[in-house]
Amino acid sequence: MEGIAEEILLREQIAHRRVGFRSSSINPFLEGWALLKLIYYIRKIKPKIVHCASPKGVLYGGIAARIAGVPCLVLSVSGMGYAFTDNDNNEMHRNMIASMYTILAKFVFKHKNICVIVQNRDDFKFLISSGWLREDAISLIPGSGVDLALYPPVQYSEKQNIVLFPARVLIDKGIFEFVDAAKIVRKAHPTWKFVIAGSADYDNPSAVNEKKILSWVSENWVEWVGHVNSMPELFLKSKIVCLPSYREGMPKALLEAAAAACAIVTTNVPGCREAIEIGVTGDIVPVRDSRSLASALIELIADQERCERYSYNGRRRAVEKYSIETVLESTFSIYKELEDNVSERS
């Protein structure tokens, strides 16, 4: 994944520096050294604005920005991450990380000129109720935007009988529920394919190993295409997108699915339920409930008129609300407001 990202940065001629963080590492020596390097680079570059994303990026980038005295700090909270996701596995590990994160986040959020961008109302309410931030320092922008140019209009009838799982192969993304549902649904609708599009070798405590995935494939319940560099083609040919995640910020996969005129089935959890209009662009089911998921998929597959309605409405909603231009306009307005704050104080 890092190699792919660097190729894009080089191709677009975007200056960048690598800092040695690992997404799930808590090794104090490696993390401390990487944090020092980050502080060094920020002091050397002397940016007016630091904009951080991902749970660890928000935390370490925010710490570095405060120590380096950066005038403006923007944090994009695209979900609360592994530590704040409700899961029965590794509860002690999650609680430990959540406690550490909370202590450090309080330091980060005391920056004098800060805006925290959240993608759903649940995270907005969480930050206020936690006492970490005042309300006027939080901005709600639903999603990171979709490049609609990559998703030309397509007719639902032109799509294939595919139920697509577009995510990293993690327990927290609901992969076990997806596979369990596939086993039930394919008995009723054997012509439908269940396709997993996501990396397995991801450094995350919730990751499912490749051996397990290949066992599902060998039993002919699902197909696995691994990491896909260009998802639009796959979205555009899939009739249904299914993301039974345990928690999200605002899942870009579901916004892209809407742009590609896919019907959607997802879970009733933060982020996911806001990514659709229930009964208009898709359906929601209880989290960690394979049977409910299978039932929803069976009903949707059997009702092609409803599928086509969800497809049409989803595309319309994506055009109206989730274009990349809309998100960029909102983000740049935040930059300007923070810069104006600095000018007023000086």
C-alpha positions in Angstrom: 0.0 0.0 0.0 2.8 2.4 0.8 4.6 1.7 -2.5 1.4 2.5 -4.4 0.9 5.7 -2.5 4.5 6.8 -3.2 4.0 6.1 -6.9 1.0 8.4 -7.0 2.9 11.2 -5.1 5.8 10.9 -7.5 3.6 10.9 -10.5 1.8 14.0 -9.3 5.1 15.7 -8.3 4.0 16.1 -4.7 7.0 16.7 -2.3 6.9 14.2 0.5 8.9 12.7 3.3 8.5 9.2 4.8 8.3 8.9 8.6 8.6 5.4 10.0 5.2 4.9 11.7 3.4 1.6 11.5 -0.4 1.7 11.6 -0.8 -0.7 14.5 2.6 -0.5 16.3 2.8 0.6 19.9 6.6 0.0 20.2 7.6 3.1 22.2 11.1 3.3 20.6 10.1 3.0 17.0 7.1 5.4 17.5 9.1 7.9 19.5 11.9 8.0 16.9 9.3 8.5 14.1 7.6 11.3 16.1 11.0 13.1 16.5 11.5 12.9 12.8 8.1 14.3 12.1 8.7 17.2 14.5 12.1 17.8 12.7 10.5 17.9 9.2 7.7 20.2 10.4 10.1 22.6 11.9 12.2 22.5 8.8 9.3 23.1 6.4 7.6 25.7 8.6 4.1 25.2 7.3 1.3 27.7 8.1 -1.2 24.8 8.2 -0.8 21.1 9.2 -3.6 18.9 8.1 -3.6 15.4 9.6 -5.7 12.3 8.8 -6.2 8.7 10.1 -6.3 8.0 13.9 -2.5 7.8 14.3 -1.9 10.6 11.9 -4.2 12.9 13.8 -2.5 12.0 17.1 1.2 12.2 16.1 0.7 14.9 13.6 -1.2 17.0 16.1 1.5 16.5 18.8 4.2 17.4 16.3 2.3 20.5 15.2 1.8 21.8 18.8 5.5 21.2 19.7 6.7 22.8 16.5 4.4 25.8 17.0 2.4 25.5 13.7 -0.2 28.4 13.5 -3.1 26.3 12.1 -4.1 22.7 12.8 -6.7 20.7 10.9 -7.5 17.2 11.9 -9.7 14.9 9.8 -11.3 12.3 12.0 -12.5 9.6 9.6 -13.9 7.4 12.3 -12.4 6.7 15.7 -10.3 3.7 14.6 -9.5 0.3 16.0 -9.4 1.3 19.7 -12.9 2.8 19.7 -14.6 0.1 17.6 -16.9 -2.2 19.6 -15.5 -5.8 19.1 -15.5 -8.8 21.5 -11.9 -9.6 20.4 -8.8 -8.2 22.2 -10.9 -6.0 24.6 -8.0 -5.4 27.0 -5.7 -4.4 24.1 -8.3 -2.0 22.7 -9.0 -0.4 26.1 -5.3 0.1 26.7 -4.8 1.8 23.4 -8.0 3.9 23.9 -6.8 5.1 27.3 -3.4 6.2 25.8 -5.0 7.8 22.8 -7.4 9.8 25.0 -4.6 11.2 27.2 -2.6 12.3 24.1 -5.6 13.6 22.2 -6.5 16.0 25.0 -3.0 17.6 24.5 -3.5 17.8 20.8 -7.0 19.3 21.0 -5.7 22.2 23.2 -4.1 23.8 20.1 -5.2 27.5 20.1 -6.3 27.5 16.4 -7.7 24.2 15.5 -10.5 22.7 13.5 -11.5 19.0 13.7 -13.3 17.7 10.7 -15.7 14.7 11.4 -17.7 12.7 8.9 -20.7 11.7 10.8 -23.0 13.0 13.6 -22.1 10.3 16.0 -18.4 11.3 16.1 -19.5 15.0 16.3 -21.5 14.2 19.4 -18.7 12.0 20.9 -16.1 14.8 20.7 -18.5 17.3 22.3 -19.6 14.9 25.1 -16.0 13.9 25.8 -15.2 17.5 26.6 -12.1 17.4 24.3 -13.3 20.3 22.1 -15.8 23.2 22.0 -18.5 22.9 19.4 -17.3 25.7 17.2 -13.9 23.9 16.7 -15.7 21.0 15.0 -16.8 20.9 11.4 -19.1 18.1 9.9 -18.1 17.2 6.3 -19.8 14.0 5.2 -17.0 12.0 3.5 -13.8 12.7 1.7 -15.5 13.1 -1.7 -15.9 11.1 -4.8 -14.5 12.0 -8.2 -17.6 11.6 -10.3 -15.6 11.8 -13.5 -14.5 8.2 -12.7 -18.1 7.0 -12.5 -20.0 7.6 -15.7 -23.7 6.9 -15.6 -24.6 3.2 -16.0 -27.8 1.3 -16.2 -28.6 -1.2 -13.5 -29.6 -3.7 -16.1 -26.1 -3.6 -17.6 -24.5 -4.7 -14.3 -23.5 -8.2 -13.3 -25.0 -10.4 -10.5 -22.2 -9.4 -8.0 -22.4 -8.6 -4.3 -19.2 -6.7 -3.6 -17.3 -6.4 -0.3 -15.0 -3.4 -1.0 -12.7 -3.1 2.1 -9.6 -4.3 3.8 -10.1 -7.9 4.9 -10.6 -7.1 8.6 -12.8 -8.6 11.3 -14.0 -5.0 12.1 -15.2 -4.5 8.5 -17.6 -7.5 8.9 -15.8 -9.9 6.7 -17.0 -13.0 8.7 -20.6 -11.9 8.5 -20.2 -11.3 4.7 -18.9 -14.8 4.1 -21.5 -16.4 6.4 -24.2 -14.5 4.5 -22.7 -15.6 1.2 -23.0 -19.2 2.2 -26.8 -18.7 2.9 -27.5 -16.5 -0.1 -25.8 -18.6 -2.7 -27.9 -21.6 -1.9 -31.0 -19.5 -2.8 -29.3 -17.6 -5.7 -26.4 -19.7 -7.1 -25.9 -17.4 -10.1 -24.8 -14.5 -7.9 -21.2 -14.0 -7.0 -19.8 -12.7 -3.8 -16.5 -10.8 -4.4 -14.0 -9.6 -1.8 -11.9 -6.7 -3.0 -9.3 -5.8 -0.4 -5.8 -6.4 0.9 -5.2 -9.3 3.4 -1.6 -8.4 4.4 -2.6 -5.3 6.3 -0.8 -4.5 9.6 -3.9 -4.4 11.8 -4.8 -6.5 14.9 -8.2 -7.2 13.2 -6.7 -8.5 10.0 -7.7 -11.9 8.6 -4.8 -14.0 7.3 -4.6 -15.1 3.7 -4.8 -18.8 4.5 -8.3 -18.3 5.9 -9.5 -16.3 2.9 -8.2 -18.9 0.5 -10.1 -21.6 2.4 -13.3 -19.6 1.7 -12.4 -19.3 -1.9 -11.6 -23.0 -2.2 -15.1 -23.8 -0.8 -16.5 -21.7 -3.6 -18.4 -19.3 -1.3 -16.6 -16.2 -2.4 -14.1 -14.8 -4.9 -11.1 -12.7 -3.7 -9.4 -10.3 -6.1 -7.0 -8.8 -3.4 -6.1 -5.2 -3.4 -7.5 -3.3 -6.5 -5.7 -0.2 -7.6 -8.7 1.1 -9.6 -12.0 0.3 -8.0 -14.4 2.2 -10.4 -14.5 -0.6 -12.9 -15.4 -3.1 -10.2 -18.1 -0.9 -8.7 -19.6 -0.1 -12.1 -20.2 -3.8 -12.9 -21.5 -4.8 -9.4 -25.2 -4.7 -8.6 -25.0 -4.7 -4.8 -22.3 -3.4 -2.5 -22.3 -4.9 1.0 -20.3 -3.5 3.9 -21.3 -5.0 7.3 -18.7 -2.9 9.2 -18.7 -2.5 13.0 -18.0 1.3 12.8 -16.9 3.8 10.2 -16.3 7.6 9.8 -18.1 8.0 6.5 -17.1 4.9 4.4 -15.8 6.2 1.0 -16.6 2.7 -0.4 -20.3 3.3 0.1 -20.2 6.8 -1.4 -18.3 5.4 -4.5 -20.9 2.6 -4.6 -23.7 5.1 -4.8 -21.8 7.0 -7.5 -21.6 3.8 -9.4 -25.3 3.2 -9.1 -25.1 0.2 -6.8 -27.8 -0.9 -4.3 -26.3 -1.0 -0.8 -26.7 -3.2 2.3 -24.8 -2.1 5.4 -25.0 -2.1 9.1 -26.8 0.2 11.6 -23.6 1.7 13.1 -22.0 5.2 13.1 -20.9 6.2 9.6 -22.6 3.4 7.7 -26.1 4.4 8.5 -25.4 8.0 7.4 -23.8 6.9 4.1 -27.2 5.8 2.8 -30.9 6.9 2.8 -32.6 3.9 4.4 -35.2 2.4 2.1 -34.2 4.9 -0.6 -30.6 4.0 -1.6 -30.1 0.9 0.5 -30.9 -1.2 3.6 -29.3 -1.5 7.0 -29.1 -4.6 9.3 -28.0 -5.1 12.9 -24.2 -5.3 13.3 -22.6 -8.8 13.7 -25.8 -10.5 12.5 -25.1 -12.8 9.6 -28.6 -14.1 9.3 -30.2 -10.7 9.1 -27.6 -9.7 6.6 -28.4 -12.8 4.5 -32.1 -12.2 4.7 -31.7 -8.6 3.6 -29.6 -9.6 0.6 -32.0 -12.4 -0.4 -35.0 -10.0 -0.3 -33.1 -7.4 -2.3 -31.9 -9.8 -4.9 -35.5 -11.1 -5.3 -36.9 -7.6 -5.7 -35.2 -6.2 -8.8 -37.5 -3.2 -9.0 -36.3 -2.1 -5.5 -32.7 -2.8 -6.6 -33.1 -0.5 -9.6 -34.7 2.2 -7.5 -31.8 2.1 -5.0 -29.4 2.2 -7.9 -31.0 5.3 -9.4 -31.5 7.1 -6.1 -27.9 6.4 -4.9 -26.4 7.9 -8.1 -28.6 11.0 -7.7 -27.6 11.4 -4.0 -23.8 11.0 -4.8 -24.1 13.8 -7.5 -25.9 16.1 -5.1 -23.9 15.6 -1.9 -20.7 13.7 -2.3 -18.7 15.2 -5.2 -15.0 15.9 -4.5 -15.5 19.5 -5.5 -18.0 20.0 -2.6 -15.6 18.5 -0.1 -12.7 20.6 -1.3 -14.7 23.8 -1.2 -15.6 23.1 2.5 -12.0 22.2 3.4 -10.5 25.3 1.8 -13.0 27.5 3.6 -11.7 26.0 6.9 -8.2 26.8 5.9 -9.2 30.4 5.2 -11.0 30.8 8.5 -8.0 29.5 10.5 -5.6 31.8 8.6 -7.9 34.7 9.2 -7.8 33.9 13.0 -4.0 34.1 12.9 -4.1 37.5 11.1 -6.6 38.9 13.6 -4.3 37.8 16.6 -1.2 39.3 15.0 
